[in-house]
Amino acid sequence: MNKCSVCGHERNDRDMKCPECGSYYSKIAEIIAEQEAQEEMQTFRGQCKRILNSDDIKHELLAELRLIRSRLTKRGMFALFVIFVFVFALVVSVL
Protein backbone atom coordinates (compact mmCIF):
# COMPACT_ATOMS: atom_id res chain seq x y z
CA MET A 1 0.00 0.00 0.00
CA ASN A 2 1.20 3.48 -0.95
CA LYS A 3 0.12 6.87 0.30
CA CYS A 4 -1.33 9.82 -1.58
CA SER A 5 1.29 12.52 -2.09
CA VAL A 6 -1.27 15.28 -1.38
CA CYS A 7 -3.24 14.14 1.67
CA GLY A 8 -1.34 11.02 2.85
CA HIS A 9 -4.35 8.71 2.56
CA GLU A 10 -3.36 5.05 2.10
CA ARG A 11 -4.36 3.65 -1.27
CA ASN A 12 -4.45 0.43 -3.25
CA ASP A 13 -2.10 0.00 -6.20
CA ARG A 14 -5.10 -0.28 -8.53
CA ASP A 15 -6.50 3.13 -7.62
CA MET A 16 -5.89 5.97 -10.05
CA LYS A 17 -7.43 8.76 -8.02
CA CYS A 18 -7.35 9.46 -4.29
CA PRO A 19 -10.79 8.85 -2.72
CA GLU A 20 -10.11 11.47 -0.01
CA CYS A 21 -8.79 14.54 -1.83
CA GLY A 22 -9.61 13.63 -5.46
CA SER A 23 -6.10 14.21 -6.80
CA TYR A 24 -4.69 11.93 -9.46
CA TYR A 25 -1.67 9.86 -8.58
CA SER A 26 1.65 10.87 -10.14
CA LYS A 27 1.75 8.33 -12.99
CA ILE A 28 -1.74 9.26 -14.16
CA ALA A 29 -1.02 12.99 -13.74
CA GLU A 30 2.14 12.63 -15.85
CA ILE A 31 0.25 10.81 -18.61
CA ILE A 32 -2.53 13.42 -18.61
CA ALA A 33 -0.04 16.31 -18.70
CA GLU A 34 1.86 14.67 -21.57
CA GLN A 35 -1.33 14.11 -23.55
CA GLU A 36 -2.44 17.73 -22.98
CA ALA A 37 0.96 18.96 -24.17
CA GLN A 38 0.69 16.86 -27.34
CA GLU A 39 -2.82 18.18 -28.01
CA GLU A 40 -1.60 21.75 -27.42
CA MET A 41 1.15 21.33 -30.03
CA GLN A 42 -1.46 20.31 -32.62
CA THR A 43 -3.40 23.56 -32.23
CA PHE A 44 -2.63 26.82 -34.01
CA ARG A 45 -1.48 28.31 -30.71
CA GLY A 46 0.91 25.42 -30.17
CA GLN A 47 2.30 25.77 -33.67
CA CYS A 48 2.91 29.48 -33.10
CA LYS A 49 4.65 28.77 -29.79
CA ARG A 50 6.86 26.16 -31.44
CA ILE A 51 7.84 28.62 -34.19
CA LEU A 52 8.51 31.54 -31.83
CA ASN A 53 10.49 29.43 -29.33
CA SER A 54 12.73 28.05 -32.07
CA ASP A 55 16.31 29.24 -32.51
CA ASP A 56 15.85 29.57 -36.27
CA ILE A 57 12.37 31.04 -36.74
CA LYS A 58 12.56 31.16 -40.54
CA HIS A 59 13.52 27.49 -40.81
CA GLU A 60 10.78 26.44 -38.35
CA LEU A 61 8.15 28.53 -40.16
CA LEU A 62 9.07 26.95 -43.49
CA ALA A 63 8.91 23.49 -41.90
CA GLU A 64 5.40 24.25 -40.56
CA LEU A 65 4.27 25.51 -43.97
CA ARG A 66 5.61 22.33 -45.62
CA LEU A 67 3.75 20.25 -43.06
CA ILE A 68 0.51 22.15 -43.68
CA ARG A 69 0.97 21.83 -47.44
CA SER A 70 1.56 18.07 -47.17
CA ARG A 71 -1.75 17.67 -45.34
CA LEU A 72 -3.76 19.50 -48.02
CA THR A 73 -5.52 17.63 -50.78
CA LYS A 74 -5.34 18.72 -54.41
CA ARG A 75 -8.77 20.24 -54.04
CA GLY A 76 -7.61 22.26 -51.03
CA MET A 77 -4.52 23.46 -52.90
CA PHE A 78 -6.71 24.55 -55.82
CA ALA A 79 -9.06 26.42 -53.47
CA LEU A 80 -6.12 28.31 -51.93
CA PHE A 81 -4.77 29.10 -55.39
CA VAL A 82 -8.13 30.53 -56.48
CA ILE A 83 -8.34 32.64 -53.31
CA PHE A 84 -4.84 34.08 -53.84
CA VAL A 85 -5.53 34.83 -57.50
CA PHE A 86 -8.81 36.53 -56.61
CA VAL A 87 -7.16 38.69 -53.91
CA PHE A 88 -4.29 39.54 -56.27
CA ALA A 89 -6.77 40.56 -58.98
CA LEU A 90 -8.65 42.79 -56.51
CA VAL A 91 -5.43 44.49 -55.36
CA VAL A 92 -4.22 45.07 -58.92
CA SER A 93 -7.60 46.45 -60.01
CA VAL A 94 -7.60 48.96 -57.14
CA LEU A 95 -4.11 50.21 -57.91
C-alpha positions as MATLAB code, in Angstrom:
seq = 'MNKCSVCGHERNDRDMKCPECGSYYSKIAEIIAEQEAQEEMQTFRGQCKRILNSDDIKHELLAELRLIRSRLTKRGMFALFVIFVFVFALVVSVL';
ca = [
       0.000    0.000    0.000;
       1.204    3.483   -0.946;
       0.124    6.868    0.301;
      -1.326    9.821   -1.576;
       1.286   12.523   -2.092;
      -1.268   15.279   -1.382;
      -3.237   14.138    1.667;
      -1.345   11.022    2.848;
      -4.355    8.714    2.555;
      -3.362    5.055    2.098;
      -4.363    3.653   -1.272;
      -4.445    0.430   -3.246;
      -2.101    0.002   -6.202;
      -5.098   -0.281   -8.530;
      -6.504    3.126   -7.617;
      -5.886    5.973  -10.051;
      -7.434    8.759   -8.020;
      -7.351    9.460   -4.289;
     -10.790    8.855   -2.716;
     -10.111   11.473   -0.008;
      -8.787   14.541   -1.829;
      -9.610   13.627   -5.465;
      -6.101   14.211   -6.798;
      -4.690   11.925   -9.463;
      -1.671    9.857   -8.583;
       1.646   10.867  -10.137;
       1.747    8.326  -12.995;
      -1.743    9.260  -14.161;
      -1.018   12.986  -13.737;
       2.144   12.635  -15.851;
       0.250   10.806  -18.607;
      -2.526   13.421  -18.605;
      -0.042   16.306  -18.703;
       1.861   14.674  -21.569;
      -1.331   14.115  -23.553;
      -2.445   17.730  -22.981;
       0.960   18.964  -24.169;
       0.686   16.864  -27.341;
      -2.821   18.181  -28.012;
      -1.603   21.750  -27.421;
       1.148   21.325  -30.029;
      -1.459   20.308  -32.624;
      -3.403   23.556  -32.234;
      -2.629   26.824  -34.008;
      -1.483   28.314  -30.711;
       0.913   25.417  -30.166;
       2.298   25.774  -33.674;
       2.912   29.484  -33.097;
       4.654   28.772  -29.788;
       6.855   26.160  -31.438;
       7.836   28.616  -34.193;
       8.505   31.537  -31.827;
      10.493   29.427  -29.332;
      12.733   28.052  -32.071;
      16.311   29.242  -32.508;
      15.853   29.566  -36.274;
      12.366   31.044  -36.744;
      12.564   31.165  -40.539;
      13.518   27.490  -40.807;
      10.784   26.438  -38.347;
       8.151   28.526  -40.161;
       9.072   26.946  -43.492;
       8.909   23.486  -41.900;
       5.401   24.249  -40.562;
       4.268   25.507  -43.973;
       5.611   22.333  -45.618;
       3.747   20.247  -43.058;
       0.508   22.154  -43.677;
       0.965   21.832  -47.439;
       1.563   18.073  -47.173;
      -1.752   17.675  -45.335;
      -3.765   19.496  -48.018;
      -5.521   17.628  -50.777;
      -5.338   18.723  -54.413;
      -8.774   20.243  -54.040;
      -7.611   22.263  -51.028;
      -4.523   23.462  -52.899;
      -6.706   24.548  -55.818;
      -9.061   26.419  -53.474;
      -6.119   28.307  -51.928;
      -4.765   29.100  -55.393;
      -8.129   30.531  -56.480;
      -8.342   32.645  -53.310;
      -4.844   34.080  -53.836;
      -5.532   34.828  -57.498;
      -8.810   36.533  -56.605;
      -7.160   38.687  -53.912;
      -4.295   39.542  -56.271;
      -6.772   40.560  -58.977;
      -8.647   42.791  -56.509;
      -5.431   44.490  -55.363;
      -4.221   45.075  -58.921;
      -7.596   46.446  -60.011;
      -7.595   48.960  -57.135;
      -4.111   50.210  -57.907;
];
